[in-house]
Each structure stands twice: as structure tokens, then as C-alpha cells.
Amino acid sequence: MRTTLLLALLLATTTLSAQTADTLPKNWKLKAIYGINGSQTSFVNWNAGGRSNVALLGFVDATGNYAKGTFKWDNDAHLALGAVNYIGKINDGSKRFQKTDDRIEFNTNAGYRLKKHYYMSFLGNFRTQMLDGFAYPNDSIAVSRFMAPGYATLALGIDYTPNDNFNLFVSPLAAKMTFVRDQRLADNGAFGVDAATLDGLGNVITAGKQFRGEFGAYVQMKWKKNLAKNIDFKSALQLFSNYLHNPQNMDVNAETLFSFKVNSWLSTSLQWNLIYDDDIKITDRDGNVGPRTQFKSIFGLGMAFSIQNYKEKK
């Protein structure tokens, strides 16, 4: 199912972005960026140590925005999958092939203009991953899977869009849904769902929940800017507060991306992601369990090309 879904998404983004301005309604702005980054590291008699490896990361970012009269509809999709393959003997016994990035995310926002730059909007967000995830060097038991977790957010609110580069959405009526479609992980209470009830011998009396619903307030901010010739900046921030449980502890999902275009096909990127959710319990290197700030950074150098049916405003 995951393979079929991925192929369908890639086909859809390729088909839409390959259309020309002559064959599309003028109200649509479509763009897709395809890229692959890689690195290779080799050690021979290297006293400081290290593992020889080859790493690859592929991604697709696609947007489709519609505007006509007082109505607008913005959509974007983000797919990424990266892995490293270690060369030579690995002393800790873990697998040579290890995942480094994995992302499926969709966003949609439909709005009706109330006045200049302000819209009454309905927003939807969905994100999950493609492959099993492991806490290396332990790669025998998966700590995450496709739709474990899966997240969906639905929100109704006010959207402020003064131009094509900035967007602020504020909603006092939002629902956040967490899916854990793996019973073992659900029984463990992973990703904030209710854990299984066990007897004194560790046998399951009541199975863990595979779904958790939350109701609260939601804020989303997106900003992009051309900093200099061939240097682009993009940033996104999502905040959610659960009215019914610790509303002061907001869930945070933040992303920052710098893109450096060397020429028509060679590019470099710097990306940082930060996530905090106090319902997710994480075991740190000292064995302590509790909510933790999650952070990911990616540096990429590789090939990228884009297809679009409009010229961007600088």
C-alpha cells in the first residue's frame, strides 16, 4: 500500500507540474521541485576513526494554488526519503542500511475573502512516514511505522495573506488527531495514545488505543523570501494548544530552509526541523523518559530542478 501511495503521489505531482500555461486555467499556479542530494565518505587507516558510507536523499516539493474572485485554495505536498549505507564491518551489529530522513506531508487551505488580505479559511494538514524507523544501534524493533504515527489537523479560522511570500493563519477551533496503526506501539502508549492495561504478569487486559483526538487552538505561519541572487529562505511554524489537557504546553513544529542555487541543476540546502510535543515520551541517552525537544538538521548538495507555470515575484 505504501509503495502504491508513493507512486501515485509522484505521478500526480509530475503530471500537474508538467502542464504548461497554455493548457491550464490562468487561475492556477503550479510548481514542483525535484531533487537528490548525496555524499560519500571513505576512511583508510584513519586514526580518528569513522565509518565509510554512501548517503542519498531524494525529495519532491509541490504546490498548487488557485485564486479567483474572493476565493482562494492553496495546496502543497512534501515527500522526502533518505538513507545511508555503511561500508565495511560494523562492530555494534546494526544494519548497514539505515534511514536518515522520511517524510510525507500534505497541506490544504481554502478561504473566502472577507476584506483585503483577510480570509475566512478552512485548513487541513496530514503527515506521516513511509518506512519503519529504528533507534540505532537497536534495529530489530521498530519505534515508528507508516501511520504510526500519523497526524491530521483540521482547523477553521482567519487567514492573513498580504502577499505571495507571507501567510498567517489563526484558529480558535481546531482538531488534532494522532494515529498509531501498530498495536504493539499503541499498547506501549507511543506518541501520546492511551497505553494498554496490563495484569500483574504483563498480560494485556485492555488493548492500547490507536487513536487520540484533541481539541484546541491552532496557529500556522509561513514566510519565504529571496535573500540574494540564487539564495532563497523559507520558514514555517505550527503551534497547537489542547484546551482539555495542559493548554499551556503548546505543541510546536518548526522548519527553516535555506536554498543556494549554484547553477541550473546544482544546488545546496540547509534545513532545520524542531518538534516539541509533551505527550510524546522519549528515552534519552541516560535512560530518562519524558517529553523532549526533537531537532533535526540536514545539509544537502546535489541536483535539483523545478517545473512551474508562472514567474515568481522577487
Sequence and secondary structure as in RCSB ss.txt:
>XXXX:A:sequence
MRTTLLLALLLATTTLSAQTADTLPKNWKLKAIYGINGSQTSFVNWNAGGRSNVALLGFVDATGNYAKGTFKWDN
DAHLALGAVNYIGKINDGSKRFQKTDDRIEFNTNAGYRLKKHYYMSFLGNFRTQMLDGFAYPNDSIAVSRFMAPG
YATLALGIDYTPNDNFNLFVSPLAAKMTFVRDQRLADNGAFGVDAATLDGLGNVITAGKQFRGEFGAYVQMKWKK
NLAKNIDFKSALQLFSNYLHNPQNMDVNAETLFSFKVNSWLSTSLQWNLIYDDDIKITDRDGNVGPRTQFKSIFG
LGMAFSIQNYKEKK
>XXXX:A:secstr
 HHHHHHHHHHHHHHHHT  TTTS TTEEEEEEEEEEEEEE  SS TT   EEEEEEEEEEEEEEEEETTEEEEE
EEEEEEEEEEEES  TT   SEEEEEEEEEEEEEEEEEEETTEEEEEEEEEEE SS B BTTB SS SBBTTBTE
EEEEEEEEEEEEETTEEEEEEEEEEEEEE   HHHHHTTGGGS   EE TTS EEE   SEEEEEEEEEEEEEEE
EEETTEEEEEEEEEEEETTS TTS EEEEEEEEEEE SSSEEEEEEEEEEE TTS EE TTS EE   EEEEEEE
EEEEEEEESS    
